[in-house]
């Protein structure tokens, strides 16, 4: 019995050292730590064939370029680190943050336009970091500057035709180093709409925000996660 169990575990993790390139990571609550010590969070792209590409390899710690992400194969994209996970499903744009699903819709004149949760492809991926560089005036060379990441950001943008209106929607989750995470939401439409954004957590409405739109002009808001 012991030999059989050891053989199974050994074969499960033998690929690439740990086998983490051939398993789903996002949604696996045992995978919540950055593989590198000097960065709190790393992005991870998961593909439909069970493989993945991480900002830093979980096996070797070597960096990978965001431009190497195969957007035609990606099914989930997110961040993990600091005992947390945050990601979205490319097939519907719904974010999952530590097992809580966040959906967004826009309602105007009694009509609710679902901005997430539809069977669309949200693969126009976004990721970037907000950083600061501090100078030490009495030092020379590389040690003269200290770079610090202030905020990690992931999300997407999507053009969609919903009933009688064309909507541009951008949804970016921002995770500050020393503050609460929040969504940066940008939305525009091809006609005037006097409506509201509706945000749900696990299917329950947690906020409704009056958000009138002028045709072809974007509205922007930050929503702190509750």
C-alpha positions as CSV (number, residue, x, y, z in Angstrom):
1,X,0.0,0.0,0.0
2,X,2.8,2.4,0.9
3,X,4.7,1.6,-2.3
4,X,1.6,2.1,-4.5
5,X,0.8,5.5,-2.8
6,X,4.5,6.6,-3.2
7,X,4.5,5.6,-6.9
8,X,1.3,7.6,-7.6
9,X,2.6,10.7,-5.9
10,X,6.0,10.5,-7.5
11,X,4.5,10.2,-11.0
12,X,2.1,13.0,-10.3
13,X,4.9,15.4,-9.5
14,X,7.7,14.2,-11.7
15,X,7.0,16.5,-14.6
16,X,9.2,19.6,-14.5
17,X,10.3,18.8,-10.9
18,X,6.9,19.4,-9.3
19,X,4.7,18.8,-12.3
20,X,3.1,22.3,-11.8
21,X,3.2,23.1,-15.5
22,X,0.7,20.2,-16.1
23,X,-2.0,20.9,-13.5
24,X,-4.7,23.5,-12.8
25,X,-3.5,26.0,-10.2
26,X,-6.2,28.7,-10.2
27,X,-9.0,27.4,-8.0
28,X,-6.6,25.1,-6.1
29,X,-6.5,26.6,-2.6
30,X,-3.2,24.8,-1.9
31,X,-1.5,27.1,-4.4
32,X,-1.6,30.5,-2.8
33,X,2.1,31.5,-2.5
34,X,4.4,33.3,-5.0
35,X,7.2,31.1,-6.2
36,X,9.7,34.0,-5.7
37,X,10.6,35.8,-2.5
38,X,10.9,39.3,-3.8
39,X,7.4,39.6,-5.4
40,X,4.2,39.1,-3.4
41,X,2.0,38.1,-6.3
42,X,2.6,36.6,-9.8
43,X,0.2,36.3,-12.7
44,X,-0.8,32.8,-14.0
45,X,-2.4,31.9,-17.3
46,X,-4.1,28.5,-17.5
47,X,-4.8,26.7,-20.7
48,X,-7.6,24.4,-21.7
49,X,-5.2,21.4,-22.0
50,X,-4.3,21.6,-18.3
51,X,-0.9,23.4,-18.8
52,X,-0.1,26.9,-17.6
53,X,2.3,29.8,-17.9
54,X,3.3,31.7,-14.8
55,X,5.1,35.0,-14.5
56,X,7.8,33.0,-12.7
57,X,8.1,29.3,-13.1
58,X,6.9,27.4,-10.0
59,X,9.7,24.8,-10.7
60,X,12.7,27.0,-11.5
61,X,11.8,30.5,-10.5
62,X,12.7,31.7,-14.0
63,X,10.6,34.6,-15.4
64,X,8.2,34.4,-18.4
65,X,7.0,37.2,-20.6
66,X,3.3,38.2,-20.6
67,X,3.6,38.4,-24.4
68,X,4.2,34.6,-24.4
69,X,0.7,33.9,-23.1
70,X,-1.3,32.1,-25.8
71,X,-4.6,34.0,-25.7
72,X,-6.3,31.4,-28.0
73,X,-5.7,28.7,-25.4
74,X,-6.2,30.5,-22.1
75,X,-9.2,29.7,-20.0
76,X,-8.3,31.4,-16.7
77,X,-6.0,34.3,-15.9
78,X,-5.2,35.6,-12.4
79,X,-2.9,36.4,-9.6
80,X,-1.8,34.3,-6.6
81,X,0.3,35.1,-3.5
82,X,0.0,36.1,0.1
83,X,-2.2,33.1,0.8
84,X,-4.8,34.4,-1.7
85,X,-6.0,33.8,-5.3
86,X,-7.9,36.1,-7.7
87,X,-8.7,35.1,-11.2
88,X,-11.3,35.4,-13.9
89,X,-12.8,32.8,-16.4
90,X,-12.0,33.9,-19.9
91,X,-15.3,32.2,-21.0
92,X,-17.5,34.6,-19.1
93,X,-15.4,37.4,-17.5
94,X,-16.5,36.4,-13.9
95,X,-13.8,37.1,-11.3
96,X,-13.3,34.6,-8.4
97,X,-11.5,36.1,-5.4
98,X,-10.8,33.5,-2.6
99,X,-13.8,31.5,-3.8
100,X,-16.2,34.5,-4.0
101,X,-17.6,35.1,-7.5
102,X,-18.0,38.7,-8.5
103,X,-20.4,39.6,-11.4
104,X,-21.2,43.0,-13.0
105,X,-24.2,44.2,-15.0
106,X,-25.6,47.5,-16.1
107,X,-29.3,48.3,-15.8
108,X,-31.1,51.2,-17.7
109,X,-34.8,51.7,-18.3
110,X,-35.7,48.4,-16.7
111,X,-33.4,46.4,-18.9
112,X,-30.4,44.7,-17.3
113,X,-27.3,44.2,-19.6
114,X,-25.0,41.5,-18.2
115,X,-21.4,42.6,-18.6
116,X,-20.1,39.4,-17.2
117,X,-21.5,35.9,-17.0
118,X,-22.2,35.6,-20.7
119,X,-20.8,32.9,-23.0
120,X,-18.4,35.3,-24.6
121,X,-14.6,35.3,-24.9
122,X,-12.9,37.8,-22.6
123,X,-9.3,37.1,-23.7
124,X,-8.1,40.7,-24.3
125,X,-6.0,40.3,-21.1
126,X,-4.5,43.2,-19.0
127,X,-1.8,43.0,-16.4
128,X,0.5,45.6,-15.1
129,X,2.1,46.9,-11.9
130,X,2.2,50.3,-10.2
131,X,5.7,50.8,-8.8
132,X,8.0,53.5,-7.4
133,X,11.7,53.9,-7.5
134,X,13.5,55.5,-4.5
135,X,17.0,57.0,-5.0
136,X,19.8,56.9,-2.4
137,X,21.7,60.1,-3.3
138,X,25.0,59.0,-1.7
139,X,25.3,55.6,-3.4
140,X,26.4,54.7,-6.9
141,X,25.5,51.8,-9.3
142,X,22.6,49.5,-9.0
143,X,22.3,50.0,-5.2
144,X,21.5,53.7,-5.7
145,X,17.8,52.9,-6.5
146,X,15.3,50.8,-4.7
147,X,12.2,49.7,-6.7
148,X,9.0,48.8,-4.9
149,X,5.7,47.5,-6.3
150,X,2.8,49.4,-4.9
151,X,0.0,47.6,-6.7
152,X,-0.7,44.5,-8.8
153,X,-3.4,44.7,-11.6
154,X,-5.1,42.1,-13.8
155,X,-8.2,42.2,-15.9
156,X,-9.6,42.5,-19.4
157,X,-11.4,44.7,-21.9
158,X,-14.3,43.6,-24.0
159,X,-16.5,45.0,-26.8
160,X,-20.0,43.6,-26.8
161,X,-23.4,44.0,-28.5
162,X,-26.2,43.7,-26.0
163,X,-29.7,44.0,-27.3
164,X,-29.9,47.5,-28.8
165,X,-26.7,48.9,-27.4
166,X,-23.0,48.5,-28.1
167,X,-20.9,48.5,-24.9
168,X,-17.2,48.8,-24.3
169,X,-16.3,47.3,-20.9
170,X,-13.0,47.2,-19.0
171,X,-12.7,45.4,-15.7
172,X,-9.4,45.5,-13.8
173,X,-8.8,44.1,-10.3
174,X,-6.2,46.1,-8.4
175,X,-4.4,44.7,-5.3
176,X,-2.5,47.4,-3.5
177,X,0.4,46.3,-1.2
178,X,-0.9,48.2,1.8
179,X,-4.6,48.7,1.2
180,X,-7.9,46.9,0.2
181,X,-8.3,45.4,-3.3
182,X,-10.7,47.2,-5.6
183,X,-12.0,47.0,-9.2
184,X,-11.3,49.7,-11.7
185,X,-14.4,49.6,-14.0
186,X,-14.6,51.5,-17.2
187,X,-17.7,51.5,-19.4
188,X,-19.0,53.3,-22.5
189,X,-21.9,52.9,-24.8
190,X,-22.9,54.1,-28.3
191,X,-26.0,55.9,-26.9
192,X,-27.0,57.9,-23.8
193,X,-28.0,55.7,-20.9
194,X,-29.3,56.8,-17.5
195,X,-28.6,53.6,-15.5
196,X,-26.8,51.9,-12.7
197,X,-24.0,49.4,-12.3
198,X,-25.1,46.3,-10.3
199,X,-22.4,44.2,-8.6
200,X,-23.1,40.8,-7.2
201,X,-21.1,38.5,-5.0
202,X,-22.0,34.8,-5.3
203,X,-25.3,35.8,-7.0
204,X,-26.4,38.3,-4.3
205,X,-26.5,42.1,-5.0
206,X,-23.9,43.8,-2.8
207,X,-24.0,47.3,-4.5
208,X,-25.9,49.4,-7.0
209,X,-24.2,52.5,-8.3
210,X,-25.9,55.2,-10.3
211,X,-23.8,55.5,-13.5
212,X,-25.3,57.6,-16.3
213,X,-23.5,57.3,-19.6
214,X,-23.1,59.8,-22.5
215,X,-22.8,58.4,-25.9
216,X,-19.2,57.4,-26.8
217,X,-17.8,58.8,-23.6
218,X,-16.4,56.5,-20.9
219,X,-17.5,56.4,-17.3
220,X,-14.9,55.3,-14.7
221,X,-15.3,54.2,-11.1
222,X,-13.3,52.3,-8.5
223,X,-15.2,49.8,-6.3
224,X,-13.6,48.5,-3.2
225,X,-14.3,44.8,-2.6
226,X,-16.6,44.0,0.3
